[in-house]
Amino acid sequence: MTQQHKNLSNGKWNELSILEQMANIGSEVERSIKWKNKNNLKFAKKAFERFLELIDLTIADYKNKSRLKEILRIREFFSDFLIGNNIYNFKDEEWQKYFYHFNLAARLK
């Protein structure tokens, strides 16, 4: 997997608030879902790789240590949803609704 967000991995990501980080992650979730539903697995995979990169940067950000359990579950559950067997039975709309609130909060900030 190639690094897509080189400037963010150099410390810029840690300057963002958790709301901004989650909103950006949500954008990649939205793209992954969109491309999967259009049966474009190549683009869905690329968006998923960007999701992984951003969520891993969020996990590594020390200021998020109190939210680590939730962030790790998001990583696990969305990975299962998109490329696994969806054993947790998530639906597109649930992911979209979850991340919508971060987008709204980040814009209102």
N, C-alpha and C positions, 0 to 999 in steps of 0.2 A: 504494500500500500504506500503510495507516494504522498508526501506531505503537501496539502493543498493550501494551508493557511500559514505560510512561513512567517509573515510579519506578526501574526497573533501568537505563534509559539515562541517568539523572542521576548515575551513579557507583556505585550500589548493586551493580551487576553485578560491577564490578571488586573488590568486597570479598569475593566468593565465591571459593572455591578452584577450581582447574581441575576437580577431581572434581565439585564441586557444579554448576559451569557445564555440564559434559558430561551430568550426570544430568538437569538441566533440559532441555537440548537433546534428550536421549533421550526425555523425556516427550512432546515435540512430535512426534518421529519416530514414536513408538508411536501417538499419536492420528492422525497422517496415514495410517499404514498401516491402522489400524482402520477409519477412515471410507472410505478407498479400497476396502477389501474389502467394505464394506457398500454400495458404489456411491453413497455420498453425497459427490459431488465438491465440493459447496459447503463442507462442513465439512472435508474433506480439504485443500482449498485454504487455508482459514483456518489450520489447524494448520501447514501448510507455510509460510505467511507468518510465523507465529510462530517456526518453526524458523529461517527466514532471519534474522529479527531477532535472535534469541539467538545464532546462530552468528556473525553479523556483529559483535555486541558482544564476543564471545569473541575474534574476530580482532583487534579494535581494542584489546583489553586487553594492555598492554605486557608484563605478567608471562608471557604465553603465547607470546612471540616465538620461543622455542626449539621450540615445538610447532606453529608456524605451518604448516609443510608438511602435517602430518597433518590439521589443522583445515580447511585449504583443500581438501584432497582429500575430506574428509567432505562439505563443502558441495557440491563438484562431483559426487561419486558419488551422494549422496542426491537431489540435484536431478535428475540423469539418471534415477535409479530411479523417482522419483515422477512427474515431469512430462515426462521425455524418453523415449528409446527403450530405456532400460536396456541400453546397449551393454556395460556391465561385468557384466551377468548376475547382479546381486545378487538375493537372495531375502529375503522378509520376515524369516525366521528369522535370517538373518545380521545384519541390522540390530538385531533384538531382542537377540540374543546379545551383540553388540558393546557396546550401551549398558547392558545388564544389569549388567555389571561396574562401570561408573561409579556406577550406582544403589547397588549393594551397598557399594562402597568409601566413598561419600559418607555412607551410613547408619552405617557402622562407625567413621567418623572421630570 
